[in-house]
């Protein structure tokens, strides 16, 4: 399996209304935004957090996804361990239809 560089990763989606019909034009994400949206879709109700994806600027990529019109909820969560505190878990709340997905490497 070959790895895709972050610039090669893209995902194109339609945001759906309550009748599962597209709202407006499709939206395309590239690079880390595409990676983050794919992770949000895959995680479902579990959501994703910076504890799961150390090293990327997760909150920034979620902000860019939100600015494109996709609803992502931030759920404040406490954690213990060596460095106890609080963090946000991001959960996708918009219904989406994936039109094109190049976030995964081809076999």
ABEGO torsion letter per residue (X at the ends): XBBBBAAABBBBBBBBBAAGBBBEBBBBBBEAAAAAAAAAAAAEAAEBBAAABBGBBAAAAAAAAAAAGBBBBBBBBBBBEABBEBBBBBBBABBBBBABBAABBBX
